[in-house]
Structures are given as structure tokens and as C-alpha cells.
Amino acid sequence: MTAVSSGPDPAATGRRPTSLGSGILWIAILALASFGCSAAPPPPPPEPIDATGVADNVRLRTIPQEPVRILFDWSLNESGSRTSGRGVVRMEPPYKARLDLFTGNGETVLRAALVDDVLRLPPGVESQEIVPPPALLWASLGVFRPGNLAFLNGGESVGDDQIRLSYGYNGGEEVRYHLTGDEVGEVELLRGGNAAEVVAIEASAEHPFPQETVYRNLGEFRELTLTLDVYEHVDVYPPDIWLESSRR
């Protein structure tokens, strides 16, 4: 009986058998190699900066130079409940500020003074929740002042003309200043590594005081917005406006 041949013997021809699976494997290997060659390199690390020099420059640029009086509109959104009115800030060198908020019919909502790093409240008032901590309150008034108890952790360049400075405090809190050029754009207060309170600042083209400031307490769902109306130079203020009696 004669055997029927089904084709050339691979052993006789010297050829290896091929399969669909091995072809797919080679295609995958070539694709991975090609992807590895074309992948973009990792971004460069942040450029080192002179953090102390940057901080000194911003501090000197924003320190109050003369007594001023600022009138503004304000609005408060507290967990969906909205209030608004008028307000006034009085400032005097080197670091004195007085903040007053009134409703539309003239009733007082807030009186507070900030001298250096101490927030002063009227007698009998123990706390004022809508007022941010001193470093953030100074920033909301257009002044860069981390405070005498703050220590500079460092700084880094985070983009075109963008710099971030980080300050620490003995209690474990951290304040981060986000700068554009020599202007403060945003300030964050971090607790436990998470942002707890934030001040966003829109600079004025004409005055040192911001055109608009938005203060957010993220945990309390509270947002206070100040919008500049009038900026004027005045004479020296009497000492008693700085609320000597009560402090925190």
C-alpha cells in the first residue's frame, strides 16, 4: 500500500513550524519595544530657588507704607445661608489693621483688629469664627506676613513665574503661599497635611489692597468674599481703634 503524503516534512526541509500564537507574541513584543522608545521622558524636577530671598522681596513689597482706609462690599455664604453688607478696613504701618463689617441697614456684624500676629476682639467676645487666622487674614488684606513664630520650610518653582513657599508652625500646621511673580495669589492653611482654610486673592491693578478676596473654611462650609470699592490715604489713627482689651 502506498502512503499518501500530506506535504513536505518540516524535518526534511529544515523549517520550523509556525503558529498564530507565536506570531501574535512577536507583534506584541515589537509594539512594546516601539512604545518604550517613543514614551516621553519624565518631567524635570522643580528648579531650586532662593526661598528666603523670594520671601523677603514679597514682604518688602507688601508691607503697609502709610495709613489707609478701604471701603468694600462683603458677602458671607455659610452652609447655604447668605448674608451681605458693607465693610471698612483701616491699616497703619508697620502691621496694624482694623476690620469692621456691617449689614445693609448699618448693624455691626464684626469688629476685629490685627496687630502684628495677634487678633484682638472687643471686650466680652471670645471668638469670631468668620475671621481667618492671622497669616491668612493679613494675606486677605494684601500683606505677606507668615508671622514671627513661623519657620520657612522651603520653596519651589511650580510653573512659569509660579512659586510656592511653605511655612511651618510648632503646632504642626503648615501655611503655603502660591506666588505669581511677587504677588500672592492663594494661601492655604494645612492641618494634618490637608487644606483646611484657603484665601484666594485677585490683585488690584491700582492699589496694594486686593480687588477681591475669597476666604474659605473648608471644614465649616463657610465662604467670605470681600470686594474693593474705595481706597484712600488718611491721617494716623488714634491708638484706641486697635481694640486693646481682648485678644486671641
C-alpha positions as CSV (number, residue, x, y, z in Angstrom):
1,M,0.0,0.0,0.0
2,T,1.3,3.4,-0.9
3,A,1.3,6.2,1.8
4,V,-0.3,9.4,0.9
5,S,1.9,12.5,1.6
6,S,0.3,15.5,3.2
7,G,3.1,17.9,2.4
8,P,6.8,18.5,2.9
9,D,8.3,17.2,6.1
10,P,9.5,20.1,8.3
11,A,12.4,18.0,9.5
12,A,13.5,17.4,5.9
13,T,13.2,21.0,4.8
14,G,14.9,22.5,7.8
15,R,11.9,24.8,8.5
16,R,10.4,25.3,12.0
17,P,6.6,25.0,12.4
18,T,4.8,28.3,12.7
19,S,1.6,29.1,14.6
20,L,-0.8,32.0,15.0
21,G,0.1,32.3,18.7
22,S,3.8,32.8,18.1
23,G,3.1,35.5,15.5
24,I,0.9,37.4,17.9
25,L,3.6,37.2,20.6
26,W,6.2,38.7,18.3
27,I,3.8,41.5,17.3
28,A,3.2,42.3,21.0
29,I,7.0,42.4,21.7
30,L,7.6,44.7,18.8
31,A,4.8,47.0,19.9
32,L,6.1,47.2,23.5
33,A,9.6,48.0,22.2
34,S,8.3,50.7,19.9
35,F,6.2,52.2,22.8
36,G,9.2,52.2,25.1
37,C,11.3,54.1,22.6
38,S,8.6,56.8,21.9
39,A,7.5,57.4,25.5
40,A,8.1,61.0,26.8
41,P,10.8,61.4,29.4
42,P,9.7,62.2,33.0
43,P,9.3,65.9,33.8
44,P,12.4,67.6,35.2
45,P,12.5,68.2,39.0
46,P,11.4,71.6,40.3
47,E,14.1,74.2,39.9
48,P,15.8,75.3,43.1
49,I,15.1,78.8,44.2
50,D,16.3,81.2,46.8
51,A,13.2,80.8,49.1
52,T,14.5,83.3,51.7
53,G,15.2,85.9,49.0
54,V,11.7,85.5,47.4
55,A,10.0,85.8,50.8
56,D,12.0,88.9,51.7
57,N,11.1,90.5,48.4
58,V,7.4,89.8,48.7
59,R,7.4,91.0,52.4
60,L,9.0,94.3,51.5
61,R,6.7,94.9,48.5
62,T,3.5,94.3,50.6
63,I,4.3,95.8,54.0
64,P,1.9,98.7,54.7
65,Q,3.6,102.0,53.9
66,E,1.1,104.6,55.3
67,P,-2.3,104.9,56.9
68,V,-5.1,103.9,54.6
69,R,-8.9,103.4,54.7
70,I,-10.6,100.8,52.4
71,L,-14.3,100.5,51.8
72,F,-15.6,97.3,50.4
73,D,-18.7,95.1,49.8
74,W,-18.8,91.7,51.6
75,S,-20.9,88.6,51.3
76,L,-21.0,85.5,53.5
77,N,-22.2,82.1,52.5
78,E,-22.4,79.8,55.5
79,S,-23.7,76.3,54.6
80,G,-26.1,77.8,52.1
81,S,-27.2,80.8,54.3
82,R,-26.3,84.1,52.7
83,T,-25.6,87.5,54.2
84,S,-24.1,90.6,52.7
85,G,-23.3,94.2,53.5
86,R,-20.6,96.9,53.6
87,G,-17.3,97.0,55.4
88,V,-14.2,99.0,56.2
89,V,-10.5,98.2,56.7
90,R,-8.2,100.6,58.4
91,M,-4.5,99.9,58.2
92,E,-1.3,101.6,59.5
93,P,2.4,100.7,59.4
94,P,4.1,98.6,60.3
95,Y,1.4,95.9,61.0
96,K,-1.9,97.2,62.3
97,A,-5.3,96.6,60.8
98,R,-8.9,97.0,61.9
99,L,-11.8,95.2,60.2
100,D,-15.5,96.1,60.6
101,L,-18.4,94.5,58.8
102,F,-21.9,96.0,58.7
103,T,-25.3,94.7,57.4
104,G,-27.1,96.7,54.7
105,N,-29.0,98.6,57.4
106,G,-25.9,99.5,59.3
107,E,-25.9,96.9,62.1
108,T,-22.4,95.7,63.2
109,V,-21.6,92.1,62.3
110,L,-17.9,92.1,63.2
111,R,-15.2,94.2,64.9
112,A,-11.7,92.8,65.0
113,A,-8.2,94.3,65.0
114,L,-4.9,92.6,64.0
115,V,-1.7,93.9,65.5
116,D,1.4,92.0,64.3
117,D,0.3,88.4,64.8
118,V,-2.3,89.0,67.5
119,L,-6.0,89.1,66.6
120,R,-7.9,91.4,69.0
121,L,-11.6,91.3,69.6
122,P,-14.0,93.6,71.6
123,P,-14.4,93.0,75.3
124,G,-16.6,90.1,76.0
125,V,-16.1,88.5,72.6
126,E,-14.2,85.2,73.0
127,S,-14.1,84.2,69.3
128,Q,-15.1,85.3,65.8
129,E,-15.4,82.3,63.6
130,I,-15.7,84.1,60.3
131,V,-12.2,85.7,60.8
132,P,-9.3,83.7,59.4
133,P,-6.1,83.1,61.3
134,P,-3.6,86.0,61.4
135,A,-1.4,84.8,58.5
136,L,-4.5,84.3,56.2
137,L,-6.1,87.5,57.4
138,W,-3.0,89.5,56.5
139,A,-2.9,87.8,53.1
140,S,-6.6,88.7,52.6
141,L,-5.6,92.3,53.1
142,G,-2.8,92.1,50.6
143,V,0.0,91.7,53.1
144,F,2.6,88.9,53.2
145,R,3.2,88.1,56.8
146,P,3.6,84.4,57.9
147,G,4.3,85.6,61.5
148,N,7.2,85.7,63.8
149,L,6.5,82.1,65.0
150,A,6.6,80.6,61.5
151,F,9.7,78.9,60.1
152,L,10.4,78.7,56.4
153,N,10.3,75.0,55.2
154,G,11.4,75.9,51.7
155,G,10.2,76.9,48.3
156,E,10.0,75.6,44.8
157,S,9.2,76.7,41.3
158,V,6.0,75.1,40.1
159,G,5.5,76.6,36.7
160,D,6.1,79.7,34.6
161,D,6.6,82.5,37.1
162,Q,4.9,80.4,39.7
163,I,6.5,79.8,43.1
164,R,5.3,78.0,46.2
165,L,6.6,78.9,49.7
166,S,5.9,76.6,52.7
167,Y,5.9,77.7,56.3
168,G,5.6,75.5,59.4
169,Y,4.4,76.2,62.9
170,N,5.2,74.4,66.2
171,G,1.6,73.1,66.5
172,G,2.1,71.1,63.2
173,E,0.1,73.4,61.0
174,E,1.5,74.5,57.6
175,V,0.8,77.6,55.5
176,R,1.6,77.5,51.8
177,Y,1.9,80.7,49.7
178,H,1.3,80.4,46.0
179,L,3.0,83.3,44.3
180,T,2.8,84.7,40.8
181,G,5.8,86.9,40.3
182,D,6.0,88.9,43.5
183,E,2.2,88.8,44.2
184,V,0.4,86.3,46.4
185,G,-2.4,84.5,44.5
186,E,-3.5,81.9,47.1
187,V,-2.7,80.9,50.7
188,E,-3.6,77.5,52.2
189,L,-3.6,76.5,55.8
190,L,-3.0,72.8,56.2
191,R,-3.8,70.6,59.2
192,G,-2.6,67.0,59.1
193,G,-1.4,67.5,55.6
194,N,-4.8,68.5,54.3
195,A,-6.0,72.0,53.3
196,A,-8.4,73.3,56.0
197,E,-8.7,77.0,55.1
198,V,-7.9,78.9,51.9
199,V,-7.6,82.5,50.8
200,A,-7.8,83.3,47.1
201,I,-6.7,86.8,46.1
202,E,-7.3,88.8,43.0
203,A,-4.8,91.6,42.8
204,S,-5.9,95.2,42.1
205,A,-4.2,97.0,39.1
206,E,-4.3,100.3,41.0
207,H,-3.9,99.6,44.8
208,P,-2.0,97.3,47.2
209,F,-5.3,96.1,48.6
210,P,-6.7,93.2,46.6
211,Q,-9.6,93.8,44.2
212,E,-11.3,90.7,45.6
213,T,-10.5,88.3,48.3
214,V,-12.3,85.0,49.0
215,Y,-11.8,83.2,52.3
216,R,-13.0,79.6,52.6
217,N,-13.2,77.4,55.7
218,L,-13.5,74.0,54.1
219,G,-14.5,72.1,57.2
220,E,-17.2,74.6,58.2
221,F,-18.5,75.2,54.6
222,R,-18.1,78.9,55.1
223,E,-17.1,81.4,52.4
224,L,-16.5,85.1,52.9
225,T,-15.9,87.4,49.9
226,L,-14.5,91.0,50.1
227,T,-14.7,93.2,47.0
228,L,-12.8,96.5,46.9
229,D,-14.8,99.7,46.4
230,V,-12.8,102.8,47.7
231,Y,-9.1,103.0,48.6
232,E,-7.9,106.3,50.3
233,H,-5.0,107.7,52.2
234,V,-5.7,109.1,55.7
235,D,-4.1,110.6,58.7
236,V,-2.7,108.5,61.6
237,Y,-5.4,106.7,63.5
238,P,-5.9,107.1,67.3
239,P,-4.5,104.2,69.3
240,D,-7.8,103.1,70.8
241,I,-9.2,101.8,67.5
242,W,-6.9,98.7,67.7
243,L,-9.0,97.1,70.4
244,E,-6.5,96.7,73.2
245,S,-8.9,94.9,75.6
246,S,-9.5,91.4,74.3
247,R,-7.0,89.3,72.4
248,R,-6.6,85.8,70.9
